[in-house]
Amino acid sequence: LYAENLSRVLSGEETVNFDSVIRNASINYLSSKSRAELRQRDSLLAESVRKEERFGVSRNQERSLPVEGMLFFTPLKGTVSSSFDALSSPGITITAPKGSIVSSVLDGTVTYTSWTDSEKYVIIIQHSENVMSIYNHIQNIRCKVGDNVSAGTPIAVIEDNMHFELWHNGESVNPTRYI
């Protein structure tokens, strides 16, 4: 459900209502597109990647993202206990004392809040320049969907650690490069 909702937020769609999922006991994880259309799109993407690789377009290139010029607020004062890996962990884990305040990294609008047994509270904030921040494993949430928050605004409290993700144009980026 987390991945489904993240995908929907990134594409600007409405998120899954958990009450309806529990009530209906089902969720559609597959695309509404036909298998033939999905196969064709996959083939086109694979061909595009092959062409890029042939000319070395995507190999070891540092991309200059506009987010580099933005001034980010620290989401939590603590220690980075697990590092960023775009494939296995698209964020970092920050460890801090119980009750530490979690703050918004930029001005933005809260687009999603939720609670699950495994993730605790999750908050997603949409910022300008198509930047999105995601705060996982938090407690005592202090905002709601639709709230406008400023950089440094307290949005939650942690128990002992927080998983933090930063996204730009639908791609995860290493928060430690910017914050």
C-alpha positions as CSV (number, residue, x, y, z in Angstrom):
1,L,0.0,0.0,0.0
2,Y,2.9,2.3,0.8
3,A,4.4,1.8,-2.7
4,E,1.0,2.2,-4.3
5,N,0.3,5.5,-2.5
6,L,3.8,6.8,-3.2
7,S,3.3,6.0,-6.9
8,R,-0.1,7.8,-6.9
9,V,1.3,10.9,-5.1
10,L,4.2,11.1,-7.6
11,S,1.8,10.9,-10.5
12,G,-0.6,13.4,-9.0
13,E,-3.4,10.9,-8.4
14,E,-5.6,10.5,-5.4
15,T,-4.2,8.1,-2.7
16,V,-5.8,4.8,-1.7
17,N,-8.4,5.2,1.1
18,F,-7.3,2.6,3.6
19,D,-10.8,2.3,5.0
20,S,-12.2,1.2,1.6
21,V,-9.3,-1.3,1.2
22,I,-10.1,-2.9,4.5
23,R,-13.8,-2.9,3.8
24,N,-13.4,-4.3,0.2
25,A,-10.3,-6.5,1.1
26,S,-8.8,-5.9,-2.2
27,I,-6.6,-3.4,-4.1
28,N,-5.6,-3.3,-7.8
29,Y,-1.8,-3.3,-8.0
30,L,-1.8,-3.8,-11.8
31,S,-2.1,-1.1,-14.4
32,S,-5.4,-0.5,-16.1
33,K,-3.6,-0.7,-19.4
34,S,-3.7,-3.9,-21.5
35,R,-0.8,-6.3,-21.3
36,A,0.1,-5.7,-24.9
37,E,0.3,-1.9,-24.3
38,L,2.5,-2.5,-21.2
39,R,4.8,-4.9,-23.1
40,Q,5.1,-2.3,-25.9
41,R,6.0,0.5,-23.5
42,D,8.5,-1.8,-21.7
43,S,10.1,-2.6,-25.1
44,L,10.4,1.1,-26.0
45,L,11.9,1.9,-22.6
46,A,14.4,-1.0,-22.9
47,E,15.4,0.1,-26.4
48,S,15.9,3.7,-25.2
49,V,18.1,2.5,-22.3
50,R,20.2,0.3,-24.7
51,K,20.8,3.3,-27.0
52,E,21.8,5.5,-24.0
53,E,24.2,2.8,-22.8
54,R,25.7,2.4,-26.3
55,F,26.8,6.0,-26.3
56,G,27.6,6.2,-22.6
57,V,24.9,8.8,-21.9
58,S,23.9,7.4,-18.6
59,R,27.1,5.9,-17.3
60,N,28.7,7.6,-14.3
61,Q,27.3,11.0,-15.0
62,E,26.6,13.4,-12.2
63,R,23.5,15.2,-13.0
64,S,23.1,18.8,-12.0
65,L,19.7,19.1,-10.4
66,P,18.0,22.5,-9.7
67,V,17.6,21.4,-6.1
68,E,21.3,22.0,-5.5
69,G,20.5,25.7,-5.3
70,M,17.7,25.3,-2.7
71,L,18.3,25.9,1.0
72,F,17.0,22.9,3.0
73,F,16.2,22.9,6.7
74,T,17.5,19.8,8.6
75,P,14.5,17.5,9.2
76,L,15.9,16.0,12.4
77,K,19.0,16.7,14.5
78,G,20.7,13.4,14.9
79,T,23.0,10.8,13.4
80,V,22.6,9.2,9.9
81,S,22.5,5.5,10.8
82,S,21.9,4.1,7.4
83,S,23.0,5.6,4.1
84,F,21.3,6.2,0.8
85,D,21.1,3.5,-1.9
86,A,18.8,4.4,-4.8
87,L,18.0,0.7,-5.4
88,S,17.6,-0.8,-2.0
89,S,16.9,2.1,0.3
90,P,15.8,5.4,-1.4
91,G,16.4,7.4,1.7
92,I,18.4,7.6,4.9
93,T,17.7,6.7,8.5
94,I,18.4,9.3,11.1
95,T,18.7,8.3,14.8
96,A,18.0,10.8,17.5
97,P,16.8,10.9,21.2
98,K,13.2,10.0,21.9
99,G,10.9,13.0,21.6
100,S,13.1,14.8,19.1
101,I,11.3,17.2,16.8
102,V,10.9,16.4,13.0
103,S,10.7,19.5,10.8
104,S,9.7,20.2,7.2
105,V,12.9,20.6,5.1
106,L,11.3,23.3,2.8
107,D,8.1,25.3,2.4
108,G,5.4,23.1,1.0
109,T,2.0,21.4,1.3
110,V,1.2,18.2,3.2
111,T,-0.2,15.9,0.6
112,Y,-0.4,12.6,2.5
113,T,-0.4,11.3,6.1
114,S,-1.0,7.8,7.2
115,W,-0.3,5.3,10.0
116,T,0.6,1.6,9.8
117,D,1.9,-0.9,12.3
118,S,5.2,-1.3,10.4
119,E,5.8,2.3,9.2
120,K,4.2,4.2,12.1
121,Y,3.2,7.6,10.8
122,V,4.2,8.7,7.3
123,I,4.1,12.3,6.1
124,I,4.6,13.4,2.5
125,I,5.1,17.0,1.7
126,Q,5.1,18.5,-1.8
127,H,7.5,21.4,-2.3
128,S,8.2,23.7,-5.2
129,E,10.4,22.7,-8.2
130,N,8.7,19.2,-8.1
131,V,10.6,18.3,-4.9
132,M,8.9,15.9,-2.4
133,S,10.0,14.9,1.1
134,I,8.9,11.7,2.9
135,Y,9.1,11.2,6.6
136,N,8.6,7.6,7.9
137,H,8.6,5.9,11.4
138,I,7.4,9.1,13.2
139,Q,4.9,9.7,16.0
140,N,2.7,12.4,17.4
141,I,2.0,13.9,14.0
142,R,1.4,17.6,14.1
143,C,0.0,18.4,10.6
144,K,-2.8,17.2,8.3
145,V,-3.3,16.8,4.6
146,G,-3.7,20.3,3.0
147,D,-1.6,22.1,5.6
148,N,0.9,24.6,4.3
149,V,4.2,24.3,6.2
150,S,7.3,26.4,6.2
151,A,10.8,25.2,6.3
152,G,11.6,24.3,9.9
153,T,8.0,23.9,10.9
154,P,7.6,21.1,13.5
155,I,5.5,18.3,11.9
156,A,6.1,15.3,14.2
157,V,8.1,13.7,17.0
158,I,10.2,10.5,16.8
159,E,10.5,7.5,19.1
160,D,14.2,6.7,18.2
161,N,14.8,7.0,14.5
162,M,13.2,8.3,11.3
163,H,13.5,7.1,7.7
164,F,13.7,10.2,5.4
165,E,13.4,10.3,1.6
166,L,13.9,13.2,-0.8
167,W,12.5,13.0,-4.4
168,H,12.9,15.3,-7.4
169,N,11.0,14.9,-10.6
170,G,9.9,11.4,-9.6
171,E,13.5,10.1,-8.8
172,S,14.9,9.5,-5.3
173,V,17.9,11.7,-4.5
174,N,20.5,11.4,-1.8
175,P,19.3,13.8,1.0
176,T,22.9,14.0,2.4
177,R,23.9,15.9,-0.8
178,Y,21.5,18.7,-0.1
179,I,20.9,18.8,3.6
